Amino acid sequence: MNTFATYSADGLRHDVADPVTWSVRVCADRCATCIFRPGNLMNLDPGRVASMVTKAVADEGHIVCHGTLGTEAPAICAGFAVHPIGRAASLALRLARAGVLKTVLVQPDRETKP
């Protein structure tokens, strides 16, 4: 396990970068229940996605794909990675576009929980 792994309050791993390889994981495609797909496939409260995007943008952060949480390869949500404001605000995505970090594409629906 990566010694730089970080975990949220609920114990799910949410780091998307590997400082050893200078890479950042990004989902290659939206998962089947991506919060950026039409409809409310995750049954979230109204406004929840907007508030998640607002917080990520304010923090220069990102949204981790829920399908990769708790795996050895948490990754930035593909929907957030193409969000016009999100992709511009995310430090990790900006560093990847600048060539400072290498992008590693992850298939979220193929990840398995440990």
Contacts in CASP RR format, 6 or more apart in sequence:
PFRMAT RR
TARGET T0000
AUTHOR 0000-0000-0000
METHOD contacts of the structure
MODEL  1
MNTFATYSADGLRHDVADPVTWSVRVCADRCATCIFRPGNLMNLDPGRVA
SMVTKAVADEGHIVCHGTLGTEAPAICAGFAVHPIGRAASLALRLARAGV
LKTVLVQPDRETKP
1 72 0 8 1.000
2 15 0 8 1.000
2 18 0 8 1.000
2 20 0 8 1.000
4 15 0 8 1.000
4 17 0 8 1.000
4 18 0 8 1.000
4 19 0 8 1.000
5 13 0 8 1.000
5 15 0 8 1.000
6 13 0 8 1.000
6 14 0 8 1.000
6 15 0 8 1.000
7 13 0 8 1.000
7 14 0 8 1.000
8 14 0 8 1.000
11 70 0 8 1.000
12 69 0 8 1.000
12 70 0 8 1.000
12 74 0 8 1.000
13 69 0 8 1.000
13 70 0 8 1.000
13 71 0 8 1.000
13 72 0 8 1.000
13 74 0 8 1.000
14 64 0 8 1.000
14 69 0 8 1.000
14 70 0 8 1.000
14 74 0 8 1.000
15 74 0 8 1.000
16 24 0 8 1.000
16 25 0 8 1.000
16 26 0 8 1.000
16 62 0 8 1.000
16 64 0 8 1.000
16 74 0 8 1.000
16 75 0 8 1.000
16 76 0 8 1.000
16 92 0 8 1.000
17 23 0 8 1.000
17 24 0 8 1.000
17 25 0 8 1.000
17 92 0 8 1.000
17 101 0 8 1.000
18 24 0 8 1.000
18 25 0 8 1.000
18 104 0 8 1.000
21 102 0 8 1.000
22 100 0 8 1.000
22 101 0 8 1.000
22 102 0 8 1.000
23 101 0 8 1.000
23 102 0 8 1.000
23 103 0 8 1.000
23 104 0 8 1.000
24 76 0 8 1.000
24 92 0 8 1.000
24 93 0 8 1.000
24 95 0 8 1.000
24 96 0 8 1.000
24 101 0 8 1.000
24 102 0 8 1.000
24 103 0 8 1.000
24 104 0 8 1.000
25 68 0 8 1.000
25 73 0 8 1.000
25 74 0 8 1.000
25 75 0 8 1.000
25 76 0 8 1.000
25 103 0 8 1.000
25 104 0 8 1.000
25 105 0 8 1.000
25 106 0 8 1.000
26 75 0 8 1.000
26 76 0 8 1.000
26 78 0 8 1.000
26 81 0 8 1.000
26 93 0 8 1.000
26 96 0 8 1.000
26 103 0 8 1.000
26 104 0 8 1.000
26 105 0 8 1.000
26 106 0 8 1.000
27 65 0 8 1.000
27 68 0 8 1.000
27 75 0 8 1.000
27 76 0 8 1.000
27 77 0 8 1.000
27 78 0 8 1.000
27 79 0 8 1.000
27 81 0 8 1.000
27 105 0 8 1.000
27 106 0 8 1.000
27 107 0 8 1.000
27 108 0 8 1.000
28 78 0 8 1.000
28 105 0 8 1.000
28 106 0 8 1.000
28 107 0 8 1.000
29 78 0 8 1.000
29 107 0 8 1.000
29 108 0 8 1.000
30 36 0 8 1.000
30 37 0 8 1.000
30 77 0 8 1.000
30 78 0 8 1.000
30 79 0 8 1.000
31 65 0 8 1.000
31 66 0 8 1.000
31 67 0 8 1.000
31 78 0 8 1.000
31 108 0 8 1.000
31 109 0 8 1.000
32 41 0 8 1.000
32 109 0 8 1.000
33 41 0 8 1.000
33 42 0 8 1.000
33 66 0 8 1.000
34 41 0 8 1.000
34 65 0 8 1.000
34 77 0 8 1.000
34 78 0 8 1.000
34 79 0 8 1.000
35 41 0 8 1.000
35 42 0 8 1.000
35 44 0 8 1.000
35 49 0 8 1.000
35 52 0 8 1.000
35 63 0 8 1.000
35 66 0 8 1.000
35 77 0 8 1.000
35 79 0 8 1.000
36 49 0 8 1.000
36 77 0 8 1.000
36 78 0 8 1.000
36 79 0 8 1.000
36 80 0 8 1.000
36 83 0 8 1.000
42 66 0 8 1.000
52 63 0 8 1.000
53 63 0 8 1.000
53 80 0 8 1.000
53 83 0 8 1.000
53 85 0 8 1.000
53 86 0 8 1.000
56 62 0 8 1.000
56 63 0 8 1.000
56 80 0 8 1.000
56 86 0 8 1.000
56 89 0 8 1.000
56 90 0 8 1.000
57 85 0 8 1.000
57 86 0 8 1.000
57 89 0 8 1.000
60 89 0 8 1.000
60 90 0 8 1.000
60 91 0 8 1.000
61 89 0 8 1.000
61 90 0 8 1.000
61 91 0 8 1.000
61 92 0 8 1.000
62 76 0 8 1.000
62 77 0 8 1.000
62 80 0 8 1.000
62 81 0 8 1.000
62 86 0 8 1.000
62 90 0 8 1.000
62 92 0 8 1.000
62 93 0 8 1.000
63 76 0 8 1.000
63 77 0 8 1.000
63 80 0 8 1.000
64 74 0 8 1.000
64 75 0 8 1.000
64 76 0 8 1.000
64 77 0 8 1.000
65 74 0 8 1.000
65 75 0 8 1.000
65 76 0 8 1.000
65 77 0 8 1.000
65 78 0 8 1.000
65 106 0 8 1.000
65 108 0 8 1.000
66 77 0 8 1.000
67 108 0 8 1.000
67 109 0 8 1.000
67 111 0 8 1.000
68 74 0 8 1.000
68 75 0 8 1.000
68 106 0 8 1.000
68 108 0 8 1.000
68 111 0 8 1.000
70 113 0 8 1.000
70 114 0 8 1.000
71 111 0 8 1.000
71 112 0 8 1.000
71 113 0 8 1.000
71 114 0 8 1.000
72 114 0 8 1.000
73 106 0 8 1.000
73 111 0 8 1.000
75 106 0 8 1.000
75 108 0 8 1.000
76 90 0 8 1.000
76 92 0 8 1.000
76 93 0 8 1.000
78 108 0 8 1.000
80 86 0 8 1.000
80 87 0 8 1.000
80 90 0 8 1.000
81 87 0 8 1.000
81 90 0 8 1.000
81 93 0 8 1.000
86 93 0 8 1.000
87 93 0 8 1.000
88 94 0 8 1.000
92 101 0 8 1.000
95 101 0 8 1.000
96 102 0 8 1.000
96 103 0 8 1.000
END
